[in-house]
Amino acid sequence: MTNTAVRPSRPAPARSRRWPVRGLVANIALLLIAGYILLAIFGSAIAPYGPNDVGAGPRLTPPSSAHWLGTDALGRDQLSRIVAAARPALLSATYAVLFAVVIGTGIGIAAGFLGRFWDGALSRIVDLLFAIPEYLLAILVIAVMGSGLLNASLAIGIVGIPRFARIARGSTLEVARRSFVDAARLCGRGRLWIVFRHILPNIASPLVIMTAINLSTAEGAYAALSFLGFGVRPPDADYGSMISSSQQYLLTDPWVVAFPSIAFVLLVLAFNLLGDVLRDRLDPHTRTAAGA
């Protein structure tokens, strides 16, 4: 009689379990983000000219061997300014999302875990922030605090607080009903211990996904504020201000607008794809092409 026993399936290789990124598009997204990080760190050594050097070449020169991406209306090298703009782009998105994550998550956990009066009061504050149009709220904050990278990032972070607060509150309400939280209470554990030991680890996945997705949103919002003149102060470069100052040359010298626009779009696209990758990894019920 032949042996028909089914052989046990082999476990997945350790590398596939550890490495969360799969697929060509996902790898390209990470490479793009890594490239921008390198530009932000080593930009001054990479750029062929100083980003604020007026007269580095003839004004409005098209791309050439001397100026790969041409020059702007003041004769500044476009490539050098695009490289320099990577730093405020990354910093603004990071500062804004970090602020929103910390404050929004704290509000959401407090509302969901404490309940009753705190839930009602904090939820009304979040609803009030949601009721104000996002860009109007950001401009109001900047009008009070002034323009600049940090103030613009803070304004964008305040706009992002309600998103994280609602996700943290909903996830906390679900986790707080589980038996291990009741067991911790019966053992005499304090509220802070329960929050950091049980609540936060179990709501981390949706927060990480929202963080990655909001990096692109924050960068887009900062570029919009910078376009309006609320970003870094001239003559420093960032993508929004470069597009704003060059829009009048769109028909006659399109490269002046095209190259910073492409750099901005690539960064936002990379952040969006990173959010898709993390969602595929942390939420197995949702699949997208980036992680396929």
C-alpha positions, 0 to 999 in steps of 0.5 A: 500500500502506497504512502499517501501522507501529505507532506507539511508545507515549508514555512515561508523564508525568513527574509520574506517574513522580515522584509515588508516591501514586495513589488517593483512599485513599492521598491521604487517608492522607497528608493525615491524617499531614500533619494530625497533623504540623501538630498536633504542630508548631503544636498550642499555637497551634491549641488553644483552651485549655491542654491541662492547664488544669483547670476550663477548663469544667464537668466532663464537659460534652458537645460544645458551641460553647464546647468542641467535643469536650466536657470531661473529669472535671477540666473540661479541654478535650478538643479541646485535649488531643487536639491536644496528644496528637498530639506524643507519638503521633508522637514515640513511633512515630518514635523507636521505629521509628528505633531498631529500623531502625538496630539491626535493620538493622545486625544483619541486614546483619552476620549476612548479610554476615559469615556463619559465626560472626557469622551464628550468634551474631547470629541466636541473639540475634534468636531470643531476642528473638522468643521473649519476648512483645513486650509482656512484653519492653517492660514488662521494659525499662520496669521497668528504665529507668522510664516516660516517652516516651523509655523507652517508645519505646526499649522498643518499639524493642527489640521491633521489632529482630528484624523488621528484622534478619530482613528485612535478613539475608535480603535481604543474603544474596540481594544478597551472592551477586550478581556486582557484590559479587564484582567489588567484592571482587576490586577490593579494596573494603573491607567497609564500602564494599561494605555502603554502596555495594551492600548497603544500596541494594539492600535498601532497598525492603523496609526502607522498607515495613517501616518504614512498616508498623511505624509503626502497630504502634509507635503501637499499642504505645505507646498500650497502654503509655500505657494501663497508665501507662507513657507520658508522665507526668500531667498531659500528654496522650496517647491511651492515658492519656486513654482509660485515665482516662476508661473509667469514664465510657464508659456515662454520658459516652461522648464522653470516651472516643470522641474520643481513641479516634477520633483514635488509630484515624485515626492508626494507619489512616493509617500502615497505608495509608501502608505499603500505598502504599509497598508498591505503589510499591516492590514491583510484584508486590503490589497493594492497594486503597490504591494502585489 
